Amino acid sequence: MTVAYADDLKLFVNGSWRTGEGRDEQPVVNPATGKAMAELPLATEADLQEALAASQKGFDHWRTVDVNERAAILHKVADLLRERTEHIATLLTLEQGKPIGEARGEVVSSAAMFDYFAEEAKRAYGRVLVRPSGQRVMVIKQPVGPVASFTPWNFPVYLMSKKLAAALAAGCSVIAKPPEETPACTSAVMQCVIDGGVPANVAQLVYGVPDMVSRTLIASPTIRKVSFTGSVPVGKHLMRLCADGVKRMTMELGGHAPVLIFDDCDFEKTMDMVVPQKFRNAGQVCVSPTRFYVQASIYDRFVEGFTARMKGYPVGNGMDAATKMGPLANPRRPSAIGALVQDAVAKGATLKGGGEAYGEGFFFQPTLLTDVPLNADIMSQEPFGPVAVTRPFETLDEVLEQANRLPFGLAAYAFTTNLHTANAVGDGLDTGMVGINSFTVSTHDAPFGGVKESGFGSEGGPEGLDGYFVTKAIHQA
């Protein structure tokens, strides 16, 4: 299957697209074939310093632009994303591997994010406090300043757009550092931003050696806010870097989502939802359902139903319309997931299906492990792949204890038709988001974020916009 990829890959710094021009480069690989498609230029120290200087100038101007004018520009960006959906989605699938239908949905959702924040910025209200003798206290919100955003490869278009849309709506400038695995689709997003009318020094795009880029940007006094989505270890590293400059942060650091399935659930409907959600984006989703706790009376039936639905699940090249699950995103993932599966089996889990890497690309079979012991590594380490693990439970208290046992707290799910149980798990799950009889926990108008080691701060909703504001109190006599 031959599909055109980007002719060349570039950085966008201070209003111009920069190609190799002597910069170090690294290959961009199609995960479905394992073959390189192009070479990506990596930012130099000089590129980053130029981007920082431009970002400060861009912020000084952009913060003064009327919110209605900013909104009109962001709506235009949304329109361009929708017009270019097929092009961007194709690049996304070639680089990341997800099925083309999922890629189209990611682009359309990104457009909705720009539309939402375009309007939400108009509702960033302050307030006035009345004091004796005619005194007033005005509480206002102002943009925090230039922002550095860091986003991962699992939803490269959507996660970059989520940060860009909120920051730009608030009046901030942004230096975006998307993943080096997916540069063409994220560059196409930046092209929409610039073509939509965002000034060139307000939004910039760099790729590079991650540690060098993060250290340089975060160390600069220009950067006032860091927004990061990625792993817990990297998030903790960036938090340490931010501490020296007391930078504002939003951290979304992943999780290990439990799914509580009670014996009074709508069983067939639940099963029809569970399997596609587990294998969406090959399980490379920070809120992917992973630890399935199933009430003992329906446990065997659940395992049987999951195994039957998993058998013959359509896996292949994401450009094939029949594919429901593509490859993993890079060559590191199959071996890492395989090691977790082998460890679980060695410690007593039963492998009901899958468990193997295969093919010339980075494919891994849809996998189900049952009766997984708590000491198996996969019960405490997020697999970030197409592996479901199951354990039976008897009581509500028992399953809440198991669901909350890890240091992560991003998302959790429960399936029940009992209102009392639904309320109890909604209150009792120690996560930032809970889905009850639903796997939808990420929408443009609702906060998205975790607790404990899954991070802090929110993206999406008015809470997501607030992350790019500082609150100022003006006391006037």
N, C-alpha and C positions, 0 to 999 in steps of 0.2 A: 504494500500500500504506500504510494508516494504522495505526499502532501507538501506544498511549499512551506518552507520555514523562513525566518527573517534573513535578509541578505547580509546584514551586518548588525552587530550589537553595540550599543553605545551607552555612555553616561550622559546625564543632562545636568550641566553645571553652569550657573550664571548666564542662562539664556542660550546656551549652545550645546548641541549634541557632540560628544567627544568620542572618537573611535580609538583604535589601538594606539597609533602615534607613539610607539616606543614603550607603552605601558605593558606591564606583565599581563598575561592572559591565561584563562583556564577554559577547558572545554565544557560545553553544555551538551548533556547526553539525553537521548530519548530513552526513557525507562522501559518502553515496550520492546526495544531492540538492543539496548545496551551500547548503541553506537553514537559517536559524537556527531552533532549537527552543526556546530559553529564554535567560535572562540569568543569569550567574553573579556573585554578589557577591564582591568581592575584599577580602582582609583588610587592615585598617589597622594602623598602627604600634601603636595602643592594643590591638587584638586580639592581636597577637603578644606584646606585653609581658604581657598577662593570661594568655595560654597558657603562657608561660615560667614565671610565678609558680605557676600551677596544676600544671605538670609537675613542678616541684621538690617540691611538697607531695605529689603523687601518688607520686613515686618514694620519698619517705621512708616512705610507708605500704606500697606494693606490694612493696618489697624485703624486708619483714618477713613477708609472707604465705607460709605453708607451701607448699612446692613442690607437694605433692599437691593443695592447694586451687587453686593457679594452674592446674595441669594439668586439673582438673575443669572449670574455667571455659573453658579453651581448647578442650577437647573439646566443650563446649556451643556455642562459636562455630562449630566445624566442622559440628556438626549443623545449626545455623541456616543456614549457607551452603548446605548440601545441600538443605535444605527450600525455600530461596528461589532455587534455581538458575535457574529459568525467568525469574523477575523480573529478577535481576541480569544474566543473559545477554542478555536483550532490551535492557536499558539499554546494555550494553556494545556490542552490535552497532549500535544507533542512533547511538552517540557515536563509535565507533572504526571501524566498517565491516566488521569481520571476519565471516565466515559464522557463522550462529547455532550451528551444530554445534561450531565451534571455540570460540565464546564459552562454551557449556555446559561444554566440556572444561576451559576455563581456571578456571571457578568450582569445579568438582569438584576440580581439582588444588590449588586454594587451600585447600579444606577439608582435604585430605590434609596440607598443610603445617602447619596448626594442630594436627592430630592428632599428627603426627610430633614436633614440638617440645614438645608437652605431655608426651610420654613421655621425650624425650631430655634434658630439663632434670633429670629424676630421676637421670640417669647422669653428671652433671657432677661427677665425683669429684675429690677432692684426694689428697694422700698424706702420709705421715709418715716422716721421716728420723730414724733412730736415731743418737745421738751418745754418746761415752763419758760415764761418770758420770751416767747417767740423763737426759741432755739430749735434747730433742726439737726437731725443726723440722717444723712443720705447714705444708703448702702448701695453700691454699684458694683457691677462685674466688668472686668477688663481682661483682654487677652493676655495670657501668661507670658508670651514672647515666642521666640524661635523654638521650634520643636524638632527633635530627632526621633524618627520612628524606625523601629526594627520589626520586620515581619517574617514569618516562616513560609515554607514551601507547600504546606498542605492545602491552604486556600489563599494562594498568593495574590489574586486579584481582589477578592473580597476583603481580606484583612488589611491590605494596603489602602483600599478605598475607605474602609471604616475609619482609619486614623486620619487620612487626608481630609475626608469630608467634614469631620467634626472640627479639626484644627483650623481649616480654612474658613469654615462658617463662623468660628469664634473670632477670627481676625488675626490668627497666628500664621507665620511662615513655617515651612516644613522642609527638612532634608530627609528624604525617605531612603532607607537602606533595605530593599527587598532581598529575598534569597538569591544567591548566585545560580541555583538550579533552574530558576524560572524567570530569566531576564526579559525575554521577548514579550510575554503577555503583560508584565508589569510596566515595561516601557510603553506599550500600547495604551495602558491606562494613563500614564503621564502625558502622552501625546494628546489624549482627550482633555486632560486638565488644562494644558497650555492652549490647545485649539479652542477651548471653551471660554478663554479670556482671562484666566488667572495669570497675573504678571510673572514673567520668566524667573525673576529672582525670589518669588514667593514660594514656588514649589520646585524642588530640585531632586535629582535621582542619582544615587551612587551605588556601585557595587564594589566589593573589594574583600581583602582579607578581614574577616569579621572582627577579630580582636583589635587589629590596627584601627579600623574604622570606628569602632565603638569607643576605644580609648581616646582617639583624637577628638571626636565630636563631643563626647561627654566632658572631657577636660576643659573645653572652651567655655569661657564665661558668656559667650553668645547664646549657647543653648540653655534654655530655662525650663524645659520639660522633656522628659524621655518617656516614650510609650513603647512597650515591648510585648510581643507575643511569642512565646517559645518555651523552652524547657526550664525546669526548676533550677538546675545547676547554672545555666547561663543567666537566668534572671537574677539569681543571688549574686553572681559576679557583677552584673551591671548595677545592682543596688549598691554594692561596695564602691564602685566608681562614682555613682551619683552622690554618695555621702560626702565626698570631699567638697563638692560645690553646693550641697544641700539642694539638689535638683528635685523638682516635682516629678513624680513617677506614676505611671499606670502600668501594672504588671499582671499579665494573664499568662499563667505558668503551667497550664495543663492540669490533668487530673487522672482519675482511674475510676470511671463512673460505675456505681452500683445500680442494678436494676432489681427491684423488689416485686416479685410476681406472686400475688396471693391467689388462693384457691377459688375465690369468688369472682375472679376477673372474667371478662368475655374472652374465653380461651382462644378460639379460632381467630378472632379479630386481633388479639394480642400477638399470636404467633405470626400472622401475616405482616405485622408491623416490625417485629423483632429482627427477623433475619435480614431484610433489606437494610435496616438501619445499622446493624452490626457491620455489614460489608460495604456500606457507603464509603466511597473514597478509599476502599481497601482497608477500612478501619483506621485510617490516618486522620482522625478527627479528635480534637481535644476533649469533646463531650461524647465521644463514641461510647455506647453501652458495652460494657466489658465483663463486669462481675455479676453474673446472673444468680441471684438468690431466689429459689423457687420453693414454695410451700410444699412440704413433704408429700401431701396427698395427691399432688399433680406433678410431682417431680419426674417420674418415669415417662408420663405422657408428654411433658415438655421436651425431654431429651429425644424422644421418638419423633415428635413433630419438628423439632429443630433439625435433626439429622436428615429427615426426609426432604425438608425444604432446601437444605444446604446441598444435597446431592445433585450434581449436574448444574450447579449455579453457573451462569454464563460469565466466564472470565476470559479476557483477551485484550487485544489492542483497543484502546479507548476510542479510536476513530471508527471502529466497527459499530454500527447502530445496534447490533444485537448484544453487545457487551454490557453487562451490569456491574462488573468489577474489573478495574484495570490493574496494572502492575504497581508495586511499591515504588516510591519516588526516587530512590537512589540505591546503589549497590550495598550500602551498609545495612539496610533494613532486613533483607531476607535472612542473613546469618544471625542477626540479633534476635529476630523472632524465633528462628529455629532453635536457638540455644535455650530460650525460655520454655518452648514446648518440650524439648528433651529433658530439661530439668524437672518439669512438672510430672512427666511420665515416670522418671526415675524415682520420684518421691511418692508415687502411688496413684496419680491421676490416670484416668482412662481416656485414650485418644479415640474418639468416635468417628473421626473423619478428618482428612487433610493432614496438615503438619509438615509439608514438604515444599521447598523451593523448587522451581523448575523453569525451563525455557531459556531462550537466549537473552531475554530481558530480565527484569527484577520481579518476577512473579512468585507469589506464594499462595498455596491452596487455601481456600476458606476452611477454617479449622474449628472444631469443637472439642473441648476438654471437659470431662465430667468428674464429679467427686474430687475436686482439686483440693489437696491439703493446704492448710494455712501457711505451712512453711515453704511452699513452692514459691520461687522467685516471682512468678507471674501474678501471684496474689497481692504483691506489694509493689511491683514495678509495672508501670504502664506499658503494655506491649506495643501500642501505636501501630497496630496491624490487624489483619483479618482473623483474630483469634477470640473466641468466646469461651469463658470459663464458668462452670456451674457448681453450685453447692445447694443442698436442701436445707430448709429451716422449718421450725415448728411454730414459734410464737413471734408476735410483733416486737417485743422487747429484744429477743435474741437477734432478729434480723437488723434492727436499728443499730445494735451494738456492732455487728459485723460490718454494716455499711459505713459506719463512722470510724472504724478502727485505724484507718490510714491517715497520714498527715496531709492528704490532699482533700480539697473541698470545692470542686468546680461545679459539676452537675450530678444529679441523681434522678432516677426515674422509679415510678411505682405504678402497678396496674391492679386495680381493684374497683369493684362496683359499690363498695361500702363507704358511705360518706364519712363515718367516724374514722375508719382506717385511713382514708384519704387525708383528713385533717391531721391525724396523728403523725403520718409520715411527712406531710408538708411542714409541720412544726419541728419534727424530730430529726430530720436529715440535716446534717451539718455541712451544707453546701450553699454556694451562692445562687444556684438555680435548681428548681425541681420541676420535673415534668410528670404529671399524673394522667395516666391513660394517653399520653402523648410524648413524642420525642422532640417536639418543637420547643426549643428553649432559646433560640437566637432569632430575634426579629429586630428591625431597624428602630422601632419605637420603644423597646424594653431594654432595661439594663442587662449587660452581659459581663459577668465577672465572678471571681471565686473568693474563698476564704482559706484560712490556714496557709499551707505552702502552695496553694493554687493561685496566690497573688492577692492583689487589692486594687481598688478602683473599678470603674465600670466603663464599658463601651456600649454604645447604643442608648437610645432614649435621652431624655433631658439630663440624666446622670452622666452620660457619655460626653455631652457638651460641657457640663460643669468642669470636667477634668482639664479643660483648656482655658479656664478663667481663673483669675485671682479675685478675691472679694475685698473691696476697699470701703472703709467707713469714713465719711467726711463729716466732721462735727462743725457746725456753723452756728455762731452766736449772733 
